[in-house]
Amino acid sequence: MTDEMIAVARAHILASGLVNVEVRKGLIEELPVDDSSVDWVISNCVINLSPEKERVFSEIARVLKSGGEMLLSDIVAEELPEWIRSSESLYCSCIGGAISEEEYLQGLTNSGFIDLEVRASATYGEEEIKGYVNTSNEVPPLLSIEGETMSRNDAAEHYSAQLSGKVRNIQIHGRKP
Ligand SMILES: C[S@@+](CC[C@H](N)C(=O)[O-])C[C@H]1O[C@@H](n2cnc3c(N)ncnc32)[C@H](O)[C@@H]1O
């Protein structure tokens, strides 16, 4: 989050005429928000970028009032190959750092959330995965069945086929008791 992004957000709020909106600069692992002070937490495609997801989940629990709700939209993934997990660019593309839906729900449960429900889920197909993989400069070379080294594009296609159906966008709703 850069100062320029904060400035643009503040300019939009000013232009909208809204007077009850405030922008605070901070990290999701250390929210600049008082304990038990908010009714709702919403987030779209940010938590997968944190290497400390358990800390983020407990921060959400800390700032919500009792009975407060959250709606988190995020990417989850099953059985990612190690090269994707260690790819910096795929981490930044919201795939490399994604955990499984089960781990996500377990992490939220560990932070005390109740009534957890996955309200929407969309699985990425081969073409969508290829779009992500092609942003990486780190697709490793592969050998084709004929023993020829694959082109980068062929390798991307191979991995896209491998990952198809394993990456999803989900929306999780939950409540603090
Ligand atoms: C994929 S974008 C999503 C932005 C926005 N939520 C949306 O729906 O358009 C991810 C955003 O998360 C921010 N981000 C990544 N890690 C963060 C962290 N640890 N704390 C706060 N923001 C973070 C990035 O700066 C970026 O703006």
The ligand as a MOL file (V3000), in Angstrom:
LIG
                    3D

  0  0  0     0  0            999 V3000
M  V30 BEGIN CTAB
M  V30 COUNTS 27 29 0 0 0
M  V30 BEGIN ATOM
M  V30 1 C -5.0370 -8.0770 -5.3110 0
M  V30 2 S -5.0160 -6.4850 -4.5880 0 CHG=1
M  V30 3 C -6.6970 -6.3330 -4.0420 0
M  V30 4 C -7.0580 -4.9070 -3.8200 0
M  V30 5 C -8.5280 -4.6290 -3.4500 0
M  V30 6 N -8.8950 -5.3140 -2.2230 0
M  V30 7 C -9.4520 -4.9850 -4.5900 0
M  V30 8 O -10.3520 -5.7960 -4.3840 0
M  V30 9 O -9.2860 -4.4250 -5.6630 0 CHG=-1
M  V30 10 C -4.0840 -6.7710 -3.1230 0
M  V30 11 C -3.8220 -5.5370 -2.2700 0
M  V30 12 O -3.3780 -5.9870 -0.9910 0
M  V30 13 C -2.3840 -5.1010 -0.5150 0
M  V30 14 N -1.5990 -5.8630 0.4840 0
M  V30 15 C -0.8230 -6.9430 0.2670 0
M  V30 16 N -0.2990 -7.3920 1.4250 0
M  V30 17 C -0.7570 -6.5770 2.4100 0
M  V30 18 C -0.5700 -6.5180 3.8210 0
M  V30 19 N 0.1960 -7.4080 4.4620 0
M  V30 20 N -1.2060 -5.5320 4.5080 0
M  V30 21 C -1.9770 -4.6300 3.8600 0
M  V30 22 N -2.2050 -4.6400 2.5190 0
M  V30 23 C -1.5970 -5.5930 1.8030 0
M  V30 24 C -1.6280 -4.6950 -1.7720 0
M  V30 25 O -0.9830 -3.4700 -1.5870 0
M  V30 26 C -2.7600 -4.5970 -2.7990 0
M  V30 27 O -3.2630 -3.2960 -2.8060 0
M  V30 END ATOM
M  V30 BEGIN BOND
M  V30 1 1 1 2
M  V30 2 1 2 3
M  V30 3 1 2 10
M  V30 4 1 3 4
M  V30 5 1 4 5
M  V30 6 1 5 6
M  V30 7 1 5 7
M  V30 8 2 7 8
M  V30 9 1 7 9
M  V30 10 1 10 11
M  V30 11 1 11 12
M  V30 12 1 11 26
M  V30 13 1 12 13
M  V30 14 1 13 14
M  V30 15 1 13 24
M  V30 16 1 14 15
M  V30 17 1 14 23
M  V30 18 2 15 16
M  V30 19 1 16 17
M  V30 20 1 17 18
M  V30 21 2 17 23
M  V30 22 1 18 19
M  V30 23 2 18 20
M  V30 24 1 20 21
M  V30 25 2 21 22
M  V30 26 1 22 23
M  V30 27 1 24 25
M  V30 28 1 24 26
M  V30 29 1 26 27
M  V30 END BOND
M  V30 END CTAB
M  END
